[in-house]
Amino acid sequence: MEYTLLFMAAGIGSRLGAGRPKQFLPLGNETLLTHSLAIAASFPEVTEIVVVGHPDHLDETRAQAESVCLGKDLTVVAGGDPRQESVYLGLLACHREGILLHEAARPFVRREDFRRILDDPAPNATYASPVPFTILEGAENVEGILDRSRLWNVQLPQKFQREPLTEAHRIARGKGMLFTDDSSVLYTCAGLPVKILRGRAENIKITTAVDFRLAELLWPDWILEDGK
């Protein structure tokens, strides 16, 4: 099956407080955007790449994407707000049967992660890691405790069939339903199963300044182990 790599890089990074979108921040000798994009783009199954960028930063997004997507069919489109809208706008630009979804904010992804999810026979799959801490429900007071043995922290990459995911997004938009994860969109709005692949704890999403500082500390050892 051929895949479109749908690569999310449309955030503004307000929670990081770096003064510019986090996808353009350097980590080692690369940016958050170019590192994992280069890895994902290298797979032969990926024959089309759609990068969703922030509307105010499309030129820089395109320049960085072009530098690592040589020889691939590349499209850069403007995202929306919230993230769910950005994914939907990106899906409208995709043409392959399969979707491989990743984001610039997760640079600690390995080639083997992409290989494993592409090779898995399930048509829809997501990485996730077990939640290792206690989760409380409540507002000002404790109202319940969730069973963490059944809780997973969603990670990327993910893969989907394009048409069912696009239709699920249309349903969500029509009903005003908001999601922060596309496996949830597909499961809730299309009723389709999404396989969980056990992920790695170090595959963190960089959202805050603490996350980025942790990434800087992990990066030297990680890049030596990964070897790209």
C-alpha positions as CSV (number, residue, x, y, z in Angstrom):
1,M,0.0,0.0,0.0
2,E,1.1,3.5,-0.7
3,Y,0.9,6.1,2.0
4,T,0.7,9.8,2.4
5,L,2.8,11.1,5.2
6,L,0.6,13.7,6.9
7,F,3.0,15.7,9.0
8,M,1.7,18.2,11.5
9,A,3.8,21.3,12.0
10,A,1.1,24.0,12.4
11,G,1.5,24.9,16.1
12,I,2.6,28.3,17.4
13,G,4.3,26.9,20.6
14,S,2.6,29.4,23.0
15,R,3.0,27.0,25.9
16,L,6.7,26.6,25.2
17,G,7.3,30.3,25.4
18,A,10.3,30.3,23.0
19,G,9.3,33.3,21.0
20,R,8.9,31.4,17.8
21,P,7.0,28.2,16.7
22,K,8.6,25.2,18.4
23,Q,8.9,23.2,15.1
24,F,11.7,25.6,14.0
25,L,13.7,25.3,17.2
26,P,17.1,23.5,16.9
27,L,17.7,20.2,18.6
28,G,21.3,19.0,17.9
29,N,22.1,19.9,14.2
30,E,18.5,19.8,13.0
31,T,15.2,21.4,13.9
32,L,12.3,19.6,15.4
33,L,10.6,19.7,12.0
34,T,13.3,18.3,9.9
35,H,14.5,15.5,12.2
36,S,11.5,13.2,12.2
37,L,10.2,14.4,8.8
38,A,13.5,13.2,7.2
39,I,13.1,9.8,8.8
40,A,9.5,9.3,7.9
41,A,10.0,10.5,4.3
42,S,12.7,8.0,3.6
43,F,10.3,4.9,3.6
44,P,9.5,3.6,0.1
45,E,5.8,3.2,1.0
46,V,5.6,6.9,1.6
47,T,5.0,8.3,-1.9
48,E,3.3,11.6,-1.0
49,I,4.0,14.0,1.8
50,V,1.6,16.7,3.1
51,V,3.1,19.0,5.7
52,V,0.5,21.2,7.6
53,G,2.1,24.5,8.6
54,H,1.0,27.5,10.5
55,P,-0.5,30.1,8.1
56,D,2.0,32.8,9.2
57,H,5.0,30.6,8.6
58,L,4.4,28.6,5.4
59,D,7.5,29.8,3.7
60,E,9.8,28.6,6.4
61,T,7.8,25.4,6.8
62,R,8.2,24.8,3.0
63,A,11.9,25.6,2.9
64,Q,12.7,23.2,5.8
65,A,10.4,20.4,4.4
66,E,12.0,20.7,0.9
67,S,15.4,20.3,2.4
68,V,14.7,16.8,3.6
69,C,12.0,15.5,1.2
70,L,14.1,15.3,-1.9
71,G,12.5,13.3,-4.7
72,K,9.1,13.0,-3.0
73,D,5.7,14.5,-3.9
74,L,5.5,17.3,-1.4
75,T,2.6,19.7,-0.6
76,V,2.6,22.3,2.2
77,V,-0.9,23.5,3.3
78,A,-2.0,26.0,5.9
79,G,-3.5,24.6,9.1
80,G,-6.3,25.8,11.3
81,D,-7.3,26.0,14.9
82,P,-7.6,23.7,16.8
83,R,-5.3,20.8,15.8
84,Q,-8.3,18.8,14.7
85,E,-9.0,21.3,12.0
86,S,-5.4,21.2,10.9
87,V,-5.6,17.5,10.4
88,Y,-8.8,17.8,8.5
89,L,-7.3,20.4,6.1
90,G,-4.3,18.2,5.7
91,L,-6.4,15.2,4.8
92,L,-8.2,17.1,2.1
93,A,-4.7,17.4,0.3
94,C,-3.9,13.7,0.7
95,H,-4.4,11.3,-2.2
96,R,-2.9,7.9,-1.2
97,E,-5.0,5.1,0.3
98,G,-3.1,5.0,3.6
99,I,-2.2,7.8,6.0
100,L,0.9,7.8,8.1
101,L,0.5,10.6,10.7
102,H,3.3,12.2,12.6
103,E,4.1,15.6,14.1
104,A,7.2,17.8,14.5
105,A,6.7,17.9,18.3
106,R,7.8,14.3,18.6
107,P,11.5,14.1,17.5
108,F,12.3,11.0,19.6
109,V,10.9,8.7,17.0
110,R,13.0,5.9,15.5
111,R,13.1,4.3,12.1
112,E,11.9,1.0,13.7
113,D,8.8,2.8,15.0
114,F,7.7,3.7,11.5
115,R,8.7,0.3,10.1
116,R,6.8,-1.6,12.8
117,I,3.5,0.4,12.3
118,L,3.8,0.2,8.5
119,D,4.3,-3.6,8.6
120,D,1.5,-4.2,11.1
121,P,-1.5,-5.9,9.3
122,A,-4.1,-3.7,11.1
123,P,-5.4,-1.0,8.8
124,N,-5.6,1.5,11.7
125,A,-3.0,1.6,14.5
126,T,-1.6,4.0,17.0
127,Y,1.4,3.9,19.4
128,A,0.6,4.4,23.0
129,S,2.5,3.9,26.3
130,P,0.9,2.6,29.6
131,V,0.1,5.4,32.0
132,P,2.4,4.9,35.0
133,F,0.7,7.2,37.5
134,T,-2.6,7.6,39.3
135,I,-5.3,9.6,37.5
136,L,-8.0,11.3,39.6
137,E,-11.4,12.6,38.4
138,G,-12.9,15.7,39.9
139,A,-13.0,19.5,39.9
140,E,-12.2,20.9,43.4
141,N,-12.5,17.5,45.1
142,V,-11.8,13.9,44.2
143,E,-14.8,12.4,42.5
144,G,-13.2,9.2,41.2
145,I,-10.1,7.3,40.4
146,L,-9.5,5.8,36.9
147,D,-8.2,2.3,36.5
148,R,-4.7,3.0,35.1
149,S,-4.3,-0.6,34.0
150,R,-6.7,0.3,31.1
151,L,-5.3,3.8,30.4
152,W,-2.8,4.6,27.6
153,N,-0.9,7.7,26.8
154,V,-1.4,8.3,23.0
155,Q,1.7,8.6,21.0
156,L,2.6,9.1,17.3
157,P,3.2,7.9,14.6
158,Q,-0.3,6.6,13.7
159,K,-1.6,5.0,10.5
160,F,-5.1,5.0,9.1
161,Q,-7.1,4.4,5.9
162,R,-7.6,7.8,4.4
163,E,-11.3,7.7,3.4
164,P,-12.7,6.4,6.7
165,L,-10.6,8.9,8.7
166,T,-11.6,11.8,6.5
167,E,-15.3,10.8,6.8
168,A,-14.9,10.5,10.6
169,H,-13.5,14.1,10.6
170,R,-16.4,15.3,8.6
171,I,-18.8,13.8,11.1
172,A,-17.0,15.3,14.0
173,R,-17.0,18.8,12.4
174,G,-20.7,18.5,11.6
175,K,-21.5,17.6,15.2
176,G,-19.2,20.1,16.7
177,M,-17.2,17.4,18.4
178,L,-13.6,18.2,19.4
179,F,-10.8,15.7,19.8
180,T,-7.0,15.9,20.4
181,D,-6.2,12.6,18.9
182,D,-7.2,11.0,15.5
183,S,-7.6,7.4,16.8
184,S,-10.3,8.9,19.0
185,V,-11.9,10.6,16.0
186,L,-12.0,7.3,14.0
187,Y,-13.2,5.1,16.9
188,T,-15.9,7.6,18.0
189,C,-17.2,8.9,14.7
190,A,-16.7,5.9,12.4
191,G,-16.9,3.0,15.0
192,L,-13.7,1.4,13.6
193,P,-11.1,-0.4,15.7
194,V,-7.7,1.1,16.1
195,K,-4.9,-1.3,17.2
196,I,-2.7,-0.2,20.1
197,L,1.0,-0.8,19.6
198,R,3.1,-0.4,22.8
199,G,5.3,2.6,22.4
200,R,8.4,3.8,24.1
201,A,8.5,6.1,27.2
202,E,11.1,8.4,25.5
203,N,8.8,9.2,22.6
204,I,7.7,12.4,24.3
205,K,5.8,15.3,22.9
206,I,7.5,18.6,23.3
207,T,4.9,21.1,24.6
208,T,6.4,23.1,27.5
209,A,9.8,24.6,28.3
210,V,10.4,21.7,30.7
211,D,9.8,19.2,27.8
212,F,12.3,21.0,25.6
213,R,14.9,21.1,28.3
214,L,14.4,17.4,28.8
215,A,14.8,16.9,25.1
216,E,18.1,18.8,25.1
217,L,19.4,16.6,27.9
218,L,18.3,13.3,26.2
219,W,19.3,14.2,22.7
220,P,23.1,13.5,22.7
221,D,22.7,9.9,24.0
222,W,19.6,9.3,22.0
223,I,21.1,10.3,18.6
224,L,24.1,8.1,19.2
225,E,21.9,5.1,20.0
226,D,19.5,5.8,17.1
227,G,22.2,6.3,14.4
228,K,19.4,7.4,12.1
